[in-house]
Amino acid sequence: MFRDTIRGLDKLFKTDIKPPKIILVTGPPGAMKSSFVYALISQYVERTGEFGLYTTLEERVESHLENMEALGINLSMNMQISDLTDLRDIDLLVSEEETTNYIEFTERMIMHLKKQKGDKFTTFALDSLGALYSLMENVENLRKKMYYFFRILRDNNLISFVVMESSLQGKSHLLGNEGFLVDGIINLGMERNTGKIVRYLQVEKMRAVSHSMEKHALVVGVDGGIAVLGPVLSV
């Protein structure tokens, strides 16, 4: 159950997230977006014996794992971590002469793993959508491309988490109205409370799930690396 993976997450979710779902995880730099998604999937597949794919386009696998280890977040053997090197080297990709298309690359990796793992492959993460856009040579008809990509994720019955950075003021860097295409939006943010910066988690949207819309404090350095505390009181 996803609501039981990170300590305190059941304070926000009264019912669980069921596939297929595409969930946008937004927030400014330092809000723990990558860490939250990584911890969520890793602990979920470890408990269930299912399989997950975490694709990072912003850093190498080794660097990402070092950051997670520093936070006390363990890697499940049931989760594969891939970066740009894996996407470029996988045998299923197009030839070097063809135009680089990272959306297509990611789709092919998903299809490859679905054939290998079957129904055990249940969870996917893309970190991040902004990095994907920056790698795309042509962003025309972006909404159409993302609609097709998200359809692939749904057709494979995956619960997918897509990381998207926003500014400190909460303004997202969306280019193709992704908020209308996804099933859920989880916002991770930071605000000043009694002189301290408090990280928080807020579920803004989640189709077919009963959830709280209050901001809940998010802390690091606990068992499992991350925990959700009670509602954030504005001062």
Steps between C-alpha positions, in 0.01 A plus 500: 500500500651835399347681795699273734842540333618829653428550867207737547384495138175340615421835663436638150357200318180341632486259206789366296638582155416233245631456144500636246588845635727782386600727786685828457733579793579872498701736717794741512867398530571346840143385563608130492305404187748240378557361848129470569424316176807276533414405859135442414569261213795322662310422819188403308667242273706368792181427695297360213766313299395696193743680265562870440704712259645837605638702208715801585586742220668757726792301646690175475377192683804498729446861608128443559566192714757689708247775570234249603742308722596824675133549589465147631277386211577144397481358149277199456636221283161509331563845355720585202666843475577626149660818370578650159785255448261206526253666265771558240656156530197274513493268198140586420576860414517660158827536315742787561405654166141549610376802693528471878154441642507440874126453527523214253808365679315496832199332344719226355664435834158473664378257234823299534459467877131422469589204279767388748309552825139471387240606757770534767610826334253737666674831579697756300662837572630766263737755655444748360256629239694825473818311419312299238377818334850648497626191315230513236606656173147581397232604750228563242170324571629433850160435652429239233836330567443495876146371454640208299779438753256503792272264308789254471544512877129441558482221240774319693296534821775689683487734794731771365658791687623789286720759671456863391687794649329826591627836624508597867183699432326182386499581129554181305714459191230314311501541124213282386221528758608174662283572801193423290644171376604343829288322759663653805715790616713487814662830591812505715587846624674708763369779718623696799343403830601654836829610347583163345467365147253212505470251216147385431301261283155581361276289280334743259325243282462122494226337296302214657685544832369646826766734637574806711588829331678642805873569501683243712857543625766286331817411690820316407757308701252254655452126449465447127640847435169691479189534715177697484394682817186690587343800321710813461359791700544832321644779716 
